[in-house]
């Protein structure tokens, strides 16, 4: 009897507590036969492709998996951690063009694959794009940095930066002397994360500013834009505003990893579980709103410091000029076909 695979769920893999975004997308599905019965405790072969631009676009990455279903017919896999066929998962350009997920299956466990569906990836690429589109924190190395004519050197328990605006070196003592977990540069400014402290250097004023981080367990999300910096760690988000020269923190919803992060014109948005929070760099303040369902978002867009999120049956917008959120109920609650922002 011919067997088919029905897609049950795909979602972003939780960000682990380190300075790197994990290279994978968690995927679950159930195998059913044509009579509607689950294919239990059986071997299935799966081929997964990431298509560029459209449902008929070029496959920028393809991999295969061999999985065994459980007593309910369920199997799990991590896209990006299978056997590569074409392309490299870590070099996918998530920020250019839409991306579509194509799944093909051989229910007998072989390689005679049949296509069972193509779906557009929505919120998943944004967390991966946050790693590739900005100057991510790097573990080890990279302790000397240059940005817009300014320089930073890190050694043991001291960070020292040179500002061309003030023509001086300025030093600061760091938290532990144990080496940094990561450093990033943006628009002549620098940020260092070390154990339980984040410090930022403002290239225009020649001043350092420090803040104690939540847990000392390493970050699970970061971003930079227009000389401003953001870190998410466990149950706290902290952001540095180059305009005010200060750090500001906010407690996040659940202590779980974030499922969306994006930057625009120096502002930052984080979505975590049932909460969306925005940092407005011009005012140095955080603003939050409760989202529709507590599920992961299925669409996110940014333009000129403003943000839009679509989640289940609600679309919400943050207006950077007014500093307020506004929402509207959407038609179906079944996920959007597309989301755009216009400059």
ChimeraX attribute file (.defattr): number of C-alpha atoms within 10 A of each C-alpha:
attribute: neighborCount
match mode: 1-to-1
recipient: residues
	/A:1	6
	/A:2	9
	/A:3	18
	/A:4	21
	/A:5	25
	/A:6	15
	/A:7	15
	/A:8	12
	/A:9	11
	/A:10	17
	/A:11	18
	/A:12	21
	/A:13	20
	/A:14	16
	/A:15	20
	/A:16	17
	/A:17	18
	/A:18	18
	/A:19	23
	/A:20	20
	/A:21	22
	/A:22	19
	/A:23	15
	/A:24	20
	/A:25	18
	/A:26	17
	/A:27	17
	/A:28	15
	/A:29	17
	/A:30	20
	/A:31	25
	/A:32	20
	/A:33	15
	/A:34	11
	/A:35	9
	/A:36	10
	/A:37	12
	/A:38	22
	/A:39	23
	/A:40	17
	/A:41	15
	/A:42	18
	/A:43	18
	/A:44	22
	/A:45	19
	/A:46	25
	/A:47	24
	/A:48	23
	/A:49	24
	/A:50	27
	/A:51	24
	/A:52	22
	/A:53	15
	/A:54	15
	/A:55	18
	/A:56	11
	/A:57	13
	/A:58	13
	/A:59	19
	/A:60	17
	/A:61	21
	/A:62	23
	/A:63	20
	/A:64	21
	/A:65	19
	/A:66	18
	/A:67	17
	/A:68	17
	/A:69	19
	/A:70	17
	/A:71	12
	/A:72	14
	/A:73	18
	/A:74	20
	/A:75	22
	/A:76	16
	/A:77	18
	/A:78	16
	/A:79	24
	/A:80	22
	/A:81	15
	/A:82	18
	/A:83	13
	/A:84	17
	/A:85	13
	/A:86	12
	/A:87	15
	/A:88	13
	/A:89	19
	/A:90	14
	/A:91	10
	/A:92	18
	/A:93	17
	/A:94	21
	/A:95	14
	/A:96	10
	/A:97	11
	/A:98	18
	/A:99	25
	/A:100	22
	/A:101	20
	/A:102	20
	/A:103	21
	/A:104	21
	/A:105	26
	/A:106	21
	/A:107	23
	/A:108	14
	/A:109	17
	/A:110	13
	/A:111	17
	/A:112	13
	/A:113	17
	/A:114	15
	/A:115	15
	/A:116	14
	/A:117	14
	/A:118	18
	/A:119	16
	/A:120	20
	/A:121	21
	/A:122	21
	/A:123	22
	/A:124	23
	/A:125	19
	/A:126	22
	/A:127	22
	/A:128	24
	/A:129	19
	/A:130	22
	/A:131	22
	/A:132	17
	/A:133	16
	/A:134	17
	/A:135	16
	/A:136	20
	/A:137	26
	/A:138	17
	/A:139	15
	/A:140	11
	/A:141	11
	/A:142	14
	/A:143	19
	/A:144	14
	/A:145	15
	/A:146	17
	/A:147	15
	/A:148	13
	/A:149	12
	/A:150	23
	/A:151	20
	/A:152	24
	/A:153	15
	/A:154	21
	/A:155	15
	/A:156	13
	/A:157	15
	/A:158	15
	/A:159	20
	/A:160	17
	/A:161	26
	/A:162	21
	/A:163	23
	/A:164	17
	/A:165	13
	/A:166	12
	/A:167	10
	/A:168	11
	/A:169	15
	/A:170	16
	/A:171	18
	/A:172	17
	/A:173	14
	/A:174	23
	/A:175	20
	/A:176	14
	/A:177	13
	/A:178	12
	/A:179	20
	/A:180	26
	/A:181	19
	/A:182	24
	/A:183	27
	/A:184	24
	/A:185	28
	/A:186	20
	/A:187	18
	/A:188	22
	/A:189	29
	/A:190	26
	/A:191	25
	/A:192	21
	/A:193	28
	/A:194	22
	/A:195	21
	/A:196	16
	/A:197	18
	/A:198	25
	/A:199	23
	/A:200	28
	/A:201	30
	/A:202	26
	/A:203	26
	/A:204	17
	/A:205	14
	/A:206	20
	/A:207	17
	/A:208	21
	/A:209	15
	/A:210	19
	/A:211	18
	/A:212	17
	/A:213	23
	/A:214	19
	/A:215	14
	/A:216	15
	/A:217	13
	/A:218	23
	/A:219	29
	/A:220	21
	/A:221	29
	/A:222	28
	/A:223	25
	/A:224	30
	/A:225	21
	/A:226	18
	/A:227	23
	/A:228	30
	/A:229	27
	/A:230	27
	/A:231	22
	/A:232	26
	/A:233	26
	/A:234	24
	/A:235	17
	/A:236	18
	/A:237	24
	/A:238	22
	/A:239	29
	/A:240	31
	/A:241	26
	/A:242	24
	/A:243	15
	/A:244	11
	/A:245	18
	/A:246	17
	/A:247	22
	/A:248	16
	/A:249	21
	/A:250	17
	/A:251	15
	/A:252	24
	/A:253	20
	/A:254	14
	/A:255	13
	/A:256	16
	/A:257	23
	/A:258	28
	/A:259	22
	/A:260	27
	/A:261	26
	/A:262	24
	/A:263	28
	/A:264	17
	/A:265	18
	/A:266	23
	/A:267	29
	/A:268	27
	/A:269	27
	/A:270	22
	/A:271	26
	/A:272	24
	/A:273	22
	/A:274	18
	/A:275	19
	/A:276	24
	/A:277	23
	/A:278	28
	/A:279	29
	/A:280	23
	/A:281	27
	/A:282	16
	/A:283	12
	/A:284	20
	/A:285	17
	/A:286	20
	/A:287	15
	/A:288	19
	/A:289	17
	/A:290	15
	/A:291	24
	/A:292	20
	/A:293	14
	/A:294	14
	/A:295	15
	/A:296	22
	/A:297	27
	/A:298	22
	/A:299	23
	/A:300	25
	/A:301	20
	/A:302	23
	/A:303	15
	/A:304	15
	/A:305	21
	/A:306	23
	/A:307	23
	/A:308	21
	/A:309	23
	/A:310	28
	/A:311	25
	/A:312	22
	/A:313	17
	/A:314	19
	/A:315	20
	/A:316	21
	/A:317	18
	/A:318	24
	/A:319	17
	/A:320	20
	/A:321	10
	/A:322	7
	/A:323	15
	/A:324	13
	/A:325	18
	/A:326	11
	/A:327	16
	/A:328	11
	/A:329	14
	/A:330	15
	/A:331	11
	/A:332	10
	/A:333	12
	/A:334	11
	/A:335	17
	/A:336	18
	/A:337	11
	/A:338	14
	/A:339	14
	/A:340	10
	/A:341	12
	/A:342	7
	/A:343	7
